[in-house]
Amino acid sequence: MHTQEQLLGRIRIEGTGVPIYVQLREQFLQAMGAGLLKPGDQMPTMRQVAVAFRIDLNTVRHAYDELERAGALVLVRGRGSFVAEPAAALKGPDHAAEVERLARQALATAAAAGVDPLALAEKIAALAAAKEEVR
């Protein structure tokens, strides 16, 4: 379990040309993938994030909205934002289509960042293998 202050202390907003909402979205997703944020954990409020980083509230809202659309967050009016439970495993054609979509997205992201796609694939395989060892 994390405190919201600890989570916010891990986030870095950099002047790299990457939009701030993308930086927030990606760092929250990384925290979820690393297990720092677990299903059911309450996220910092949008206002807390905006104040902590001195950024516009609409920028934070954009990041949270994208996380909700991706199924990573559940926004509950009057209660806050919570890390969503993982989706049920897809099977058959739906699984193949989602794998294809995610692979293309990862390739596009790697190309935009100047990262070798084969190095990325190797890293993904290593991280997946390490995660399986932990289970």
trRosetta pair geometry for C-beta under 8 A, 3 or more apart (Angstrom, degrees):
i j d omega theta_ij theta_ji phi_ij phi_ji
1 38 7.6 -68 -90 23 58 121
1 41 7.1 172 -133 -110 72 111
2 6 4.9 -134 -168 78 93 121
2 7 5.0 92 137 -54 140 96
2 31 8.0 -38 -13 -175 165 124
2 36 5.7 44 -50 175 139 83
2 37 6.8 -53 21 -81 133 62
2 41 7.1 43 39 -156 94 143
3 6 4.6 97 54 3 80 101
3 7 7.1 -147 92 -4 43 85
4 7 5.5 -51 -149 37 37 114
4 8 6.2 34 154 -16 68 106
4 42 7.6 -47 -70 102 112 91
4 43 7.6 93 -117 170 104 33
4 44 4.2 123 -162 -84 117 90
4 48 6.5 2 154 141 135 159
5 8 5.8 -55 -145 40 31 108
5 9 6.2 36 152 -25 64 107
6 9 5.5 -55 -149 33 30 116
6 10 6.9 30 153 -22 62 103
7 10 6.0 -58 -159 28 33 110
7 11 7.2 31 149 -24 64 103
7 31 6.5 59 -142 -148 98 160
7 36 6.9 143 -107 144 88 118
7 37 7.1 63 -118 -71 131 102
7 43 8.0 -128 122 -145 162 61
7 44 6.4 -163 82 -28 125 112
8 11 5.8 -52 -153 24 40 113
8 44 5.9 54 -59 -48 110 161
8 48 7.1 -108 -73 142 145 104
8 49 6.8 -158 -111 -107 110 65
8 52 4.9 -71 -172 -172 138 167
10 27 7.4 170 116 177 92 117
10 31 6.8 118 94 -91 143 117
10 36 7.4 -37 31 173 172 165
11 23 8.0 110 -173 140 97 96
11 24 6.9 27 -158 -119 137 66
11 27 5.0 111 -123 131 87 153
11 28 7.9 5 -96 -58 122 68
11 53 7.4 -64 108 -70 122 127
12 23 7.8 -95 93 175 59 123
12 27 7.4 170 37 -100 62 149
13 20 5.8 15 -145 -134 118 96
13 23 5.7 115 -121 110 66 149
13 24 7.6 -2 -90 -61 99 82
13 53 5.3 90 -10 -155 145 130
13 55 7.1 -168 -120 -50 168 135
14 18 7.5 42 74 43 91 106
14 23 6.9 178 32 -124 75 148
16 23 7.9 130 38 -82 113 124
18 22 5.3 -110 168 83 96 124
18 23 5.5 115 108 -59 114 94
19 22 4.5 90 67 4 88 106
19 23 7.1 -155 97 -7 46 85
20 23 5.5 -52 -149 35 37 113
20 24 6.4 37 153 -18 68 103
20 53 7.8 156 -166 135 127 142
20 55 5.7 -170 157 -140 157 149
20 59 5.2 9 88 -178 121 135
20 63 7.9 -80 122 -52 71 124
21 24 5.7 -51 -149 37 34 112
21 25 6.2 37 153 -21 66 107
21 59 5.1 -143 -63 -173 93 72
21 60 7.4 -162 -109 -85 84 19
21 62 4.1 -37 -127 94 154 115
21 63 4.2 -156 -159 -58 77 84
21 66 7.1 112 155 5 111 135
22 25 5.6 -52 -143 37 31 113
22 26 6.1 27 159 -16 65 109
22 63 7.6 -143 -51 -102 18 94
23 26 6.1 -59 -144 40 25 107
23 27 6.2 18 160 -14 63 112
24 27 6.1 -64 -146 40 26 105
24 28 6.3 24 159 -17 65 108
24 49 7.0 72 -138 180 135 138
24 59 7.6 122 0 143 143 91
24 60 6.6 -139 -170 -120 174 62
24 63 3.9 -25 90 -125 122 163
25 28 6.1 -61 -151 37 26 108
25 29 6.3 24 154 -17 64 109
25 63 4.5 -150 -57 -149 82 87
25 66 5.2 -24 -110 86 141 129
25 67 5.9 -164 -133 -58 86 91
26 29 5.6 -55 -147 38 32 112
26 30 6.3 35 152 -22 65 104
27 30 5.4 -45 -144 33 35 114
27 31 6.5 39 153 -21 63 101
28 31 5.6 -51 -150 34 34 112
28 32 6.5 34 150 -19 64 103
28 37 7.0 4 -169 4 72 160
28 43 7.5 16 -141 -129 129 125
28 63 7.2 121 5 161 136 116
28 67 6.1 -33 97 -96 141 143
28 72 7.3 120 122 133 109 140
28 73 8.0 -7 148 -55 141 119
29 32 5.6 -53 -150 36 34 112
29 33 6.2 33 152 -18 67 107
29 67 7.3 -157 -63 -114 88 99
29 70 7.9 -30 -94 108 121 157
29 72 6.3 -72 -101 -123 83 163
30 33 5.6 -55 -144 40 32 111
30 34 6.1 24 158 -14 67 111
31 34 5.9 -59 -141 43 28 106
31 36 4.2 -76 -165 68 82 118
31 37 4.6 64 125 -6 102 108
32 35 7.9 45 176 -65 29 21
32 36 7.5 -76 -62 56 23 75
32 37 4.6 -47 -86 71 64 109
32 38 8.0 149 -138 -80 66 23
32 72 6.1 -129 -25 -160 174 114
32 83 6.1 167 -112 -140 110 124
35 38 6.5 21 -161 -76 63 88
37 41 5.1 -140 -159 65 72 146
37 43 7.5 24 -140 -91 135 81
37 83 4.9 163 155 -77 104 146
38 41 5.2 104 55 -28 64 115
38 83 6.3 145 97 80 25 150
39 83 5.3 -129 -111 111 31 100
39 84 6.5 -41 -128 115 89 27
39 85 4.6 65 -154 -98 140 53
39 86 6.7 -91 -68 -18 133 70
40 82 6.1 -20 -150 -178 26 119
40 83 6.4 -31 29 64 27 90
40 85 7.5 39 -44 -69 79 79
41 82 6.7 156 79 -155 37 71
41 83 4.7 28 49 11 87 121
42 80 5.3 35 -155 108 107 143
42 81 7.1 111 -162 77 62 52
42 82 5.5 -43 -100 -98 53 78
43 64 7.6 157 110 -117 157 109
43 73 6.6 -14 -23 -126 147 122
43 80 6.7 -176 55 160 74 105
43 81 4.1 -33 45 92 122 104
43 82 6.6 -154 -5 -87 86 22
43 83 6.8 125 -53 -47 93 72
44 48 4.2 -114 175 85 107 132
44 49 5.3 128 101 -52 122 86
44 52 7.6 -10 160 -7 158 142
45 48 4.5 102 54 0 80 100
45 49 7.2 -148 93 -2 45 83
45 80 6.2 -90 -90 -126 79 101
45 81 7.6 140 -114 15 43 100
46 49 5.8 -56 -153 37 34 110
46 50 6.2 34 151 -20 68 108
46 57 6.0 77 139 -159 109 85
46 60 4.4 145 -159 117 85 125
46 61 5.6 39 -149 -72 148 69
46 64 5.9 -78 -89 -15 107 150
46 81 7.6 89 -44 -13 83 133
47 50 5.6 -54 -144 38 33 113
47 51 6.2 28 159 -16 67 107
47 57 6.4 -6 -97 -115 61 113
47 60 8.0 -175 -57 75 22 157
48 51 6.1 -59 -146 40 26 106
48 52 6.0 28 157 -23 64 111
49 52 5.8 -55 -143 36 27 112
49 53 6.4 -8 169 11 63 111
49 55 7.7 -38 134 55 81 111
49 60 4.6 140 90 -127 123 137
50 53 6.9 -80 -148 52 20 85
50 54 7.8 55 164 -114 55 9
50 55 5.5 -114 -139 74 62 70
50 56 6.7 -59 -140 128 113 15
50 57 4.5 -20 -88 -88 161 62
50 59 7.3 131 -108 57 92 94
50 60 4.9 -102 -61 -11 88 140
51 54 7.3 19 -166 -74 29 48
55 59 5.0 -77 152 64 115 143
55 60 6.6 128 95 -43 112 92
56 59 4.6 101 69 -7 87 103
56 60 7.6 -161 98 -1 52 81
57 60 5.7 -55 -156 37 41 109
57 61 6.2 44 146 -23 70 106
58 61 5.2 -49 -142 37 37 118
58 62 6.4 47 154 -27 65 98
59 62 5.7 -48 -154 27 30 114
59 63 6.9 28 149 -15 61 102
60 63 5.7 -54 -155 35 37 111
60 64 6.3 31 151 -14 69 107
61 64 5.7 -56 -144 42 32 109
61 65 6.0 36 155 -23 66 107
62 65 5.8 -53 -144 35 27 113
62 66 6.5 26 156 -17 62 105
63 66 5.9 -58 -152 36 29 109
63 67 6.5 28 151 -17 64 107
64 67 5.5 -54 -147 38 34 113
64 68 6.3 36 152 -21 66 103
64 73 6.3 -75 -161 80 74 165
64 75 6.9 87 157 -79 114 120
64 81 5.9 -93 -151 -102 123 159
65 68 5.6 -53 -149 35 32 112
65 69 6.4 32 152 -18 65 104
66 69 5.6 -50 -145 37 34 111
66 70 6.3 31 154 -17 65 108
67 70 5.7 -57 -146 40 31 110
67 72 4.5 -79 -170 70 84 113
67 73 4.2 53 123 1 109 118
68 71 7.7 50 177 -68 32 20
68 72 7.4 -93 -73 56 23 68
68 73 4.8 -63 -77 76 65 96
68 74 7.1 106 -126 -104 89 23
68 75 5.4 -28 -97 -14 139 107
68 81 7.8 -100 -71 -137 105 111
71 84 5.8 -119 166 84 61 161
71 87 5.7 5 160 -51 150 117
72 83 7.0 -44 166 -145 70 69
72 84 5.8 177 172 27 17 111
73 81 5.2 -5 -173 -175 124 107
73 82 6.8 139 -158 72 71 37
73 83 6.5 -55 -104 -108 62 36
73 84 5.8 -154 -102 -25 6 98
74 81 7.1 159 79 -156 44 58
74 82 5.1 -21 60 64 94 92
74 83 7.9 15 16 103 84 11
74 84 4.9 117 -31 -88 92 88
75 80 7.9 -109 -145 140 58 29
75 81 5.2 -24 -103 -102 68 83
76 79 4.0 -19 104 55 116 116
76 80 6.3 10 58 56 92 44
76 81 7.4 172 20 -89 71 31
76 82 6.6 21 -3 2 114 111
79 82 7.9 -14 117 -32 112 112
87 90 7.7 15 122 -42 118 86
89 95 7.6 17 165 -99 77 117
90 94 4.4 -125 -168 112 117 104
90 95 4.0 167 110 -79 99 72
90 98 5.5 108 40 16 163 143
91 94 6.7 41 61 54 40 103
91 95 5.4 0 -126 -28 11 125
92 95 6.0 117 51 16 31 101
92 96 7.3 -63 141 -2 36 100
93 96 5.6 -54 -145 39 37 111
93 97 6.1 37 157 -21 69 107
94 97 5.8 -56 -146 37 29 110
94 98 6.3 25 156 -16 64 108
95 98 6.0 -60 -148 38 28 107
95 99 6.3 30 154 -20 65 107
96 99 5.7 -53 -147 35 30 112
96 100 6.4 33 153 -20 63 106
97 100 5.6 -53 -150 35 31 114
97 101 6.4 31 152 -20 65 106
98 101 5.5 -51 -144 36 34 112
98 102 6.2 30 158 -15 67 107
99 102 6.0 -59 -145 41 27 107
99 103 6.1 29 156 -21 64 110
100 103 5.8 -58 -146 36 26 111
100 104 6.4 23 158 -15 63 108
101 104 6.0 -59 -150 38 27 108
101 105 6.3 27 153 -19 64 109
102 105 5.5 -54 -145 37 33 114
102 106 6.2 34 155 -20 66 104
103 106 5.8 -53 -148 35 30 110
103 107 6.4 31 153 -19 63 105
104 107 5.7 -53 -147 36 32 112
104 108 6.3 32 154 -19 65 106
105 108 5.8 -55 -148 37 30 110
105 109 6.3 29 154 -18 64 107
106 109 5.7 -55 -145 38 31 111
106 110 6.2 33 154 -21 65 106
106 117 7.9 111 123 -138 90 91
106 120 6.5 170 162 146 108 137
106 124 7.5 14 -163 -67 156 149
107 110 5.7 -54 -146 36 30 111
107 111 6.3 30 155 -19 64 106
107 117 5.4 18 -126 -120 81 131
108 111 5.8 -53 -147 35 30 111
108 112 6.3 29 154 -18 64 107
109 112 5.8 -56 -148 37 30 111
109 113 6.3 15 156 -8 65 112
110 113 5.9 -68 -146 46 29 102
110 115 4.2 -94 -157 74 81 103
110 116 7.4 -58 172 82 122 16
110 117 5.0 125 102 -90 153 70
110 120 4.7 -86 -101 -35 139 158
111 114 7.7 38 -177 -70 29 27
111 115 7.7 -84 -53 50 21 68
111 117 7.2 -3 -57 -59 78 106
115 119 6.5 -119 174 73 87 114
115 120 5.5 84 132 -57 121 113
116 119 4.1 74 77 8 106 110
116 120 6.8 -175 91 -11 55 83
117 120 5.3 -51 -148 36 37 116
117 121 6.3 41 153 -23 68 102
118 121 5.5 -47 -146 33 35 113
118 122 6.5 37 153 -19 64 102
119 122 5.7 -52 -150 35 33 112
119 123 6.4 33 152 -19 64 106
120 123 5.7 -57 -149 37 31 111
120 124 6.3 32 153 -20 66 105
121 124 5.7 -52 -146 35 31 112
121 125 6.4 32 154 -18 64 105
122 125 5.8 -55 -150 36 31 111
122 126 6.3 29 153 -18 65 107
123 126 5.7 -54 -146 37 32 111
123 127 6.2 30 156 -17 66 107
124 127 5.9 -56 -145 39 29 108
124 128 6.2 30 156 -19 65 108
125 128 5.8 -56 -146 37 28 111
125 129 6.3 29 155 -19 64 107
126 129 5.8 -54 -147 36 30 110
126 130 6.3 29 154 -18 64 107
127 130 5.7 -54 -146 38 31 111
127 131 6.3 34 154 -21 65 106
128 131 5.7 -54 -148 35 31 112
128 132 6.5 33 152 -20 63 104
129 132 5.7 -53 -151 34 32 113
129 133 6.7 37 150 -23 63 103
130 133 5.6 -50 -152 30 35 115
130 134 6.9 38 150 -23 63 101
131 134 5.7 -51 -155 28 36 114
131 135 7.1 41 149 -26 63 99
132 135 5.8 -48 -156 23 38 114
